Amino acid sequence: MIKRIMKVLFFLRRPVRDDRREFNGQLLDQRREDAFVLMHQQMASLY
């Protein structure tokens, strides 16, 4: 589970390519939701 979280966090910190500088709010929301779900699952497994 920790590896999945680290993979998502690494994916979130990837640099933006020069050819795609436009803001993509939908992608940001999806990544935020994915990270929230993974963190919630990890916290639930601790109890």
N, C-alpha and C positions, 0 to 999 in steps of 0.2 A: 504494500500500500504506500509506503514512503517513497518507493521508486516511482510510482505513478504520480504522486504529488510533485516530486522533483522534476519529472519529465514535463508536467504542465507548467511549472514555474519557469523552467528553462525555455519552453516554447513561448511563454509570455514575454521573456526578456530578449528574444531574438531581434537583431537590428532590422530596421526598415530598409528595404531595398530602395535605391535611388529612383527607379522607374515607377515606384508606387508610393507617392507622398500624400495622396489624398486620404482624408479621414474616413474610416469605415466604422461607423457607430454600431452597426449590427454585429460585425465581427468582434468588436470590443465587448459588447454585451454578452455574446456567446462565450467568449473566453472567461469573462468574469463569472458567468453562471457555472461553467465547468469547474473553475477553481473553487467556487463556493461549495458545490456538490462534493467534490473530493475532500475538502477540509471537513465538511459536515460528516461524511462517512468515516473519516479517520477519527474524529472526536467521538462519534457514536461507538466505535469499536473499543475505545478506552474504558468505557463504563460497563 
